[in-house]
Amino acid sequence: AHDNGIALPLAALYIGGGTPTVLGAESLNAILDQVASIAIVSSHNEVETTIECAPDTSCSAEDWQQFFVPLVGREKLPITRVSIGLQAWDDGVLRRMGRSGTKNAIIELLTVVEQLAQAYNIDFILGYPNNNQEPAAEGASILDAVRELRHRGFSLPSVSVYQLWDVESIPATRNRVRRLSSSYKIAEALWLVQDGMYAMGYSPGAGTTFISGPKYVHKWTVHRCREFRHLGFGSGSYSFLPDGFVQRRRDIAGYTSTLSARQQSWETVDRSLNAVFRMTSEDATIRRTILGLRSGIPVGLGPETSRVAELCDKMRRLREVGILEYRADTVSLRPQAFLLTNAISAFLHPSAVPRKAASVD
């Protein structure tokens, strides 16, 4: 892109999908320098740049200080938000998850992030299958963690809860996970968490996220939902690219080959990445509706929607129980039900998934 003189405008940048902090500050700075060299990026912090990280018993507060200082002090694309995967507030549960963090490691990391990051969020998992607790007890533990950490002086501007559950027998995780909590029990636990978080002054953000004020809304999530533009390299992720709406298989070698061909235009790259599978127009309608509802904005009900009988029937059922509301030619998610966004998305997905149509060039 740089060789062809094409500059890419950035609204937000997210470094994650794992634990990129294993690369170290020097490597991450080199990556950010490369991105800044081929993108339209002003100085200071106008682009929200987020990095994921996780507590680690091998890292002290001093280690995290040395890691973050050069990243947040950059002239272009400084790290402005940190996404922290706490996952649980119990050392035993963290060990069963295979996590290297502990309560003490969490506090060490938060001490530095609180000082250096403009904004940050902490993430919890609800419904982990190897946890001996019932979902309601897990929810209570999440609230205890937030209360204790706030008591220690941490602001915790944003708190996210990700649930693992069985929704109408649709596989939600790896095949080796044999038991997932029922959606009903998880929903009860989420309502418990919601009430507790609201009592502490939080309000709902995007998905199952609680924020302490508009300043800390996950801007990257907002950009992704509103613009329907997300380039993902995961397995079976649904993405909107300039050329259309696609579902791709995992093809790391193909991605590497395509993106390393320096003389190709971005239009050629887009066509190449879209070439694995292309969704039918019916599937595109379903998923555009889902992502629109997730973004918290009214979704238009055009003639293409009425032609998808399964989607219309499911939305009618959600309207009858008060989850969706219709106004003129739009449908939207009631604010009171915003916490259940993930469950509603799973419910609205086609009953037979994935439905793919081979692309035709």
matplotlib code that plots the C-alpha trace (Angstrom):
import matplotlib.pyplot as plt

x = [0.0, 2.8, 4.7, 1.5, 1.1, -2.1, -2.5, -5.0, -7.1, -7.3, -10.3, -9.1, -6.4, -6.8, -3.8, -5.2, -6.8, -4.4, -1.7, 0.5, 2.5, 4.7, 6.4, 7.8, 7.7, 10.5, 8.8, 5.4, 6.9, 8.3, 4.9, 3.2, 5.9, 5.2, 1.4, 2.0, 4.2, 1.4, -1.6, -3.1, -2.2, -2.0, 0.2, -0.8, -3.7, -6.6, -6.6, -7.7, -5.0, -5.7, -3.6, -4.7, -2.7, -3.1, -1.8, 1.3, 2.9, 6.4, 5.8, 6.1, 4.7, 8.3, 8.3, 4.9, 6.1, 9.1, 6.8, 4.1, 6.1, 7.6, 4.3, 2.1, 4.8, 4.9, 4.4, 2.2, -0.1, 0.6, -1.3, -4.4, -6.4, -5.5, -7.8, -7.0, -8.1, -8.7, -11.2, -11.7, -11.1, -10.1, -6.6, -7.9, -10.2, -7.4, -5.2, -7.9, -8.2, -4.4, -3.9, -0.6, -2.3, -3.2, -5.0, -1.6, -0.5, -3.8, -3.1, 0.5, -0.7, -3.6, -1.3, 0.7, -2.2, -4.2, -1.3, -0.4, -3.4, -6.0, -8.6, -8.7, -11.2, -11.1, -12.7, -14.3, -15.6, -18.9, -19.8, -16.4, -17.1, -14.3, -15.4, -17.2, -19.3, -22.9, -23.3, -25.0, -22.0, -19.7, -21.7, -21.4, -17.7, -17.4, -19.2, -16.9, -13.9, -15.1, -16.0, -12.6, -10.6, -12.5, -12.0, -8.2, -8.5, -8.7, -11.1, -12.1, -13.7, -14.9, -15.9, -16.7, -18.4, -18.1, -20.3, -19.8, -23.2, -25.3, -27.8, -30.3, -27.6, -25.5, -21.8, -20.3, -16.7, -14.3, -15.5, -13.5, -15.7, -18.3, -20.5, -21.7, -24.1, -27.6, -28.5, -31.2, -28.8, -26.3, -29.0, -30.0, -26.3, -26.0, -29.0, -27.4, -24.2, -26.2, -28.0, -24.8, -22.9, -25.7, -25.7, -22.0, -22.8, -22.0, -24.1, -24.3, -21.8, -21.4, -22.4, -22.0, -19.8, -20.3, -18.8, -18.5, -19.1, -19.3, -15.6, -14.7, -17.0, -15.1, -14.5, -13.0, -16.2, -18.3, -16.2, -16.6, -20.3, -21.3, -19.1, -19.5, -15.9, -13.8, -10.8, -10.5, -8.1, -9.9, -11.6, -15.1, -15.3, -17.9, -16.5, -17.5, -14.9, -15.1, -16.1, -18.9, -19.8, -17.9, -17.1, -13.6, -11.9, -8.6, -5.9, -2.9, -0.5, -2.9, -3.3, 0.5, 1.1, -1.6, -0.5, 3.2, 2.7, 3.8, 2.9, -0.8, -3.4, -5.7, -8.6, -6.8, -6.0, -9.7, -10.8, -8.2, -9.3, -13.0, -12.4, -12.9, -16.6, -19.3, -22.5, -25.9, -28.0, -30.3, -27.4, -26.1, -29.5, -29.5, -26.1, -26.4, -29.5, -27.7, -24.7, -27.1, -28.9, -25.6, -24.6, -27.6, -29.0, -32.4, -32.2, -34.1, -36.8, -36.6, -38.2, -35.1, -35.9, -39.5, -38.1, -36.2, -39.0, -36.8, -35.4, -38.9, -40.3, -37.5, -37.7, -41.5, -40.9, -38.4, -40.9, -43.6, -41.5, -40.4, -36.8, -37.2, -39.3, -40.6, -40.9, -42.1, -39.8, -37.1, -36.4, -34.1, -33.1, -34.7, -32.1, -33.3, -32.3, -28.9, -27.0, -28.3, -27.0, -24.8, -27.7, -30.0, -27.4, -27.0, -30.8, -31.1, -28.4, -29.7, -30.6, -28.3, -24.9, -22.8, -24.6, -22.1, -22.2, -19.1, -17.9, -18.0, -15.4]
y = [0.0, 2.3, 1.6, 2.3, 5.7, 4.6, 5.8, 4.0, 6.2, 4.8, 5.3, 2.8, 0.1, -3.0, -5.3, -8.6, -11.8, -13.3, -11.9, -9.7, -8.5, -11.6, -9.7, -7.1, -3.3, -3.1, -5.4, -3.8, -0.4, -1.6, -2.9, 0.4, 2.3, 0.3, 0.9, 4.6, 4.7, 3.4, 5.0, 8.4, 9.0, 12.4, 12.9, 12.5, 10.2, 10.9, 7.2, 4.9, 2.2, -0.7, -3.6, -6.8, -8.2, -10.6, -10.8, -12.9, -14.1, -13.7, -9.9, -7.4, -3.9, -2.7, -5.1, -3.8, -0.2, -0.8, -2.4, 0.2, 3.5, 3.4, 2.4, 5.1, 7.8, 7.3, 10.4, 8.5, 5.7, 5.6, 2.9, 4.7, 1.8, -1.5, -4.6, -6.8, -10.4, -11.0, -13.9, -14.8, -13.6, -16.9, -18.4, -22.0, -21.2, -19.3, -22.4, -24.6, -22.2, -22.6, -18.9, -17.8, -15.0, -14.7, -12.1, -10.6, -10.6, -8.8, -6.1, -5.7, -5.1, -2.9, -0.6, 0.3, 0.4, 2.7, 5.1, 5.1, 4.3, 6.8, 4.1, 0.4, -2.4, -5.6, -8.8, -11.7, -15.1, -16.4, -20.1, -21.6, -25.4, -26.5, -24.3, -26.1, -23.0, -22.4, -19.4, -17.4, -17.9, -16.9, -13.7, -12.9, -13.5, -11.0, -8.4, -9.2, -8.7, -5.3, -4.1, -5.2, -3.7, -0.4, -0.5, -0.7, 2.5, 1.2, 3.2, 0.2, 2.5, -0.4, -4.0, -6.7, -10.1, -12.8, -15.9, -19.4, -21.2, -23.6, -21.7, -24.0, -26.7, -24.5, -25.4, -22.4, -23.5, -26.2, -29.8, -30.9, -28.7, -31.3, -29.3, -25.7, -24.0, -23.6, -20.2, -19.8, -20.1, -17.8, -15.3, -15.3, -14.7, -11.9, -10.1, -10.5, -8.9, -6.2, -5.2, -5.2, -3.1, -0.6, -0.2, 0.7, 3.5, 1.6, 1.8, -0.6, -0.3, -2.4, -6.0, -7.2, -4.3, -1.9, 1.6, 4.3, 7.1, 8.0, 8.8, 5.1, 3.6, 1.0, 3.2, 0.3, -1.7, 1.3, 1.8, -1.9, -2.1, 1.2, 1.0, -2.8, -2.9, -5.5, -7.4, -10.6, -13.5, -15.9, -19.2, -18.7, -15.1, -13.0, -9.8, -6.9, -5.9, -3.3, -6.0, -7.5, -9.7, -12.9, -15.9, -17.3, -20.5, -20.4, -20.0, -18.5, -19.4, -17.8, -14.6, -14.4, -14.8, -12.3, -9.6, -10.0, -9.3, -5.7, -4.6, -5.5, -2.8, -3.0, -3.7, -6.8, -7.8, -7.4, -9.6, -12.3, -12.4, -12.5, -15.5, -18.3, -18.2, -15.6, -15.5, -15.6, -12.5, -14.1, -14.8, -11.3, -9.9, -12.0, -11.0, -7.3, -7.3, -9.0, -6.6, -3.6, -4.7, -5.3, -1.7, -0.4, 1.5, 1.0, -1.5, -0.9, -3.4, -3.4, -5.9, -8.1, -8.7, -9.8, -12.5, -14.2, -16.1, -17.6, -14.2, -12.6, -15.4, -15.2, -11.4, -11.6, -14.0, -11.5, -8.7, -10.6, -11.0, -7.4, -7.7, -6.0, -2.9, -1.8, 1.8, 2.6, 0.6, -0.1, -2.6, -2.1, -3.7, -2.4, -0.9, -3.1, -6.2, -4.9, -7.1, -10.2, -9.1, -12.1, -14.5, -12.7, -12.8, -16.5, -16.9, -15.0, -16.9, -19.4, -22.7, -24.5, -22.9, -22.1, -21.8, -21.1, -20.4, -20.9, -17.7, -17.2, -14.9]
z = [0.0, 0.8, -2.4, -4.4, -2.6, -1.0, 2.6, 4.9, 7.3, 10.8, 13.1, 15.7, 16.1, 18.2, 18.9, 20.3, 19.7, 22.2, 24.4, 22.2, 25.2, 24.8, 21.9, 24.2, 23.9, 21.3, 18.8, 19.4, 18.8, 15.5, 14.5, 15.4, 13.5, 10.4, 10.7, 11.2, 8.1, 5.8, 7.4, 7.8, 11.4, 13.1, 16.1, 19.7, 20.4, 18.0, 17.0, 19.9, 20.0, 22.2, 23.3, 25.1, 28.0, 30.9, 34.4, 34.7, 38.0, 36.3, 35.8, 38.7, 38.6, 37.7, 34.7, 33.5, 34.0, 31.7, 29.2, 29.0, 29.3, 25.8, 24.3, 25.8, 25.2, 21.4, 19.2, 16.7, 17.6, 21.4, 23.3, 24.7, 26.0, 27.6, 27.6, 30.5, 30.6, 34.3, 33.6, 37.3, 40.8, 42.2, 42.0, 41.8, 38.9, 37.1, 37.4, 36.0, 33.1, 32.5, 33.3, 34.8, 36.7, 40.4, 42.4, 43.3, 39.6, 38.8, 41.3, 40.0, 36.5, 37.4, 39.5, 36.4, 33.9, 36.2, 36.3, 32.6, 30.4, 29.4, 29.6, 30.2, 30.6, 32.6, 31.3, 33.2, 31.9, 33.2, 32.7, 32.4, 32.1, 34.5, 37.2, 40.1, 40.9, 39.7, 37.3, 40.1, 42.4, 39.5, 39.0, 42.7, 42.5, 39.7, 41.7, 44.7, 42.5, 41.3, 44.8, 46.2, 43.4, 43.7, 47.4, 46.7, 44.7, 41.2, 39.0, 36.8, 34.1, 32.0, 33.0, 30.4, 31.0, 28.4, 28.8, 27.7, 27.4, 25.4, 23.3, 21.6, 21.3, 19.0, 19.7, 21.4, 22.1, 21.2, 20.8, 23.9, 26.1, 27.1, 29.5, 29.2, 31.6, 30.3, 28.8, 31.4, 34.4, 32.7, 32.0, 35.6, 36.6, 34.1, 35.5, 39.0, 37.7, 35.9, 39.1, 41.1, 38.5, 38.2, 41.9, 41.7, 39.2, 35.9, 32.8, 29.8, 27.0, 23.8, 24.3, 27.9, 28.9, 31.8, 31.7, 34.4, 31.9, 28.2, 28.1, 28.5, 25.8, 23.8, 20.8, 18.8, 19.3, 18.3, 15.1, 14.2, 14.8, 13.2, 10.1, 9.6, 8.6, 10.5, 8.9, 11.0, 10.5, 12.8, 11.8, 10.5, 11.5, 9.7, 8.3, 6.2, 3.6, 0.9, -1.6, 0.4, 3.3, 3.6, 5.7, 5.4, 6.4, 8.2, 5.6, 7.2, 4.3, 1.9, 3.9, 4.3, 0.6, -0.3, 2.1, 1.4, -2.4, -2.1, -5.6, -5.3, -4.8, -1.8, -4.3, -5.4, -1.8, -0.9, -3.8, -2.8, 0.8, -0.2, -2.5, -0.1, 0.6, 0.0, 2.0, 0.3, 0.2, 2.8, 5.2, 4.7, 5.7, 8.8, 9.9, 9.1, 11.3, 14.1, 14.0, 13.7, 16.9, 18.6, 17.8, 19.6, 16.7, 14.9, 12.0, 8.9, 7.9, 4.1, 1.6, 1.9, 5.6, 4.9, 2.5, 5.3, 7.1, 9.8, 10.8, 10.9, 13.0, 15.6, 15.8, 16.3, 19.2, 20.7, 20.3, 22.0, 25.2, 25.1, 24.0, 20.6, 19.8, 16.4, 15.3, 11.8, 9.5, 12.0, 14.9, 17.8, 21.0, 24.2, 26.5, 29.3, 27.3, 26.1, 28.5, 26.7, 23.3, 22.8, 23.6, 21.2, 18.5, 18.8, 18.8, 15.6, 13.7, 11.2, 12.8, 10.4, 10.5, 8.7, 5.5, 2.7, -0.9, -3.0, -4.5, -8.3, -9.9]

ax = plt.figure().add_subplot(projection="3d")
ax.plot(x, y, z, "-o")
ax.set_aspect("equal")
plt.show()
